[in-house]
Amino acid sequence: MCSPEPINCFPVLMNILSNTFLRLFNSTARFRVWSELFYTGESPQLQQYIFFGLFTYLLVLAAGLPPLFAMSNVEDYKVKSTSC
């Protein structure tokens, strides 16, 4: 029933248990559980928005990190600290 990866076993177990309890109570409803990390039925336009949003975020992050390292080096130079 389960693959060797434990992350896939829990959703399968929950699916089996929940459907068993539903059948015990004579219900016609059924649960469907899947263990995909992301929904793959997204539209291309949504994927494009997500891509450009993450790309913009990474550009801002890349622009902000080098000054952080430079300020650390300037502070070390001001207090004349050395590494052993």
C-alpha positions in Angstrom: 0.0 0.0 0.0 2.7 2.5 0.9 5.9 3.3 -0.8 9.2 3.0 1.1 9.1 6.8 1.8 7.3 7.5 5.1 5.9 10.8 3.8 3.7 8.9 1.4 2.5 6.3 3.9 0.5 8.7 6.2 -1.8 10.1 3.5 -2.6 6.5 2.3 -3.3 5.3 5.8 -5.6 8.3 6.5 -7.4 7.6 3.2 -7.9 3.9 4.1 -9.1 4.7 7.6 -11.5 7.5 6.7 -13.1 5.6 3.9 -13.5 2.5 6.2 -15.3 4.6 8.8 -17.5 6.2 6.1 -18.5 2.7 4.9 -19.3 1.6 8.4 -21.8 4.4 8.8 -23.4 3.6 5.4 -22.2 6.9 3.8 -21.8 7.3 0.0 -19.2 9.9 0.3 -15.5 9.0 -0.1 -12.2 10.8 0.7 -9.5 11.1 -1.9 -6.1 11.8 -0.5 -2.9 12.4 -2.5 0.6 13.2 -1.5 1.8 15.5 -4.2 3.6 18.5 -2.9 2.1 21.0 -5.4 -1.1 21.0 -7.4 -0.1 20.4 -11.0 -3.3 21.7 -12.7 -2.3 25.3 -12.5 -2.8 27.6 -15.4 0.3 28.9 -17.3 -0.6 32.5 -16.4 -0.5 31.6 -12.7 2.9 29.9 -13.1 4.2 33.0 -14.9 3.0 35.2 -12.0 4.6 32.9 -9.4 7.9 32.8 -11.4 8.1 36.6 -11.8 7.2 37.2 -8.2 9.9 34.8 -6.9 12.4 36.2 -9.5 11.7 39.8 -8.2 12.1 38.7 -4.6 15.4 37.0 -5.4 16.7 40.2 -7.2 15.9 42.3 -4.2 17.5 39.8 -1.9 20.6 39.6 -4.1 20.8 43.4 -4.1 20.6 43.6 -0.3 23.0 40.9 0.8 26.4 42.3 -0.5 26.1 45.6 1.5 25.4 43.5 4.6 28.7 41.7 4.2 30.5 44.9 3.3 29.2 46.6 6.5 30.5 43.7 8.6 33.9 44.0 7.1 33.9 47.8 7.6 33.0 47.3 11.3 35.8 44.8 11.7 38.2 47.3 10.2 37.1 50.1 12.5 37.7 48.1 15.7 40.8 46.6 14.2 39.7 43.0 14.8 41.7 40.1 13.4 41.0 36.5 13.1 43.4 33.9 14.6 
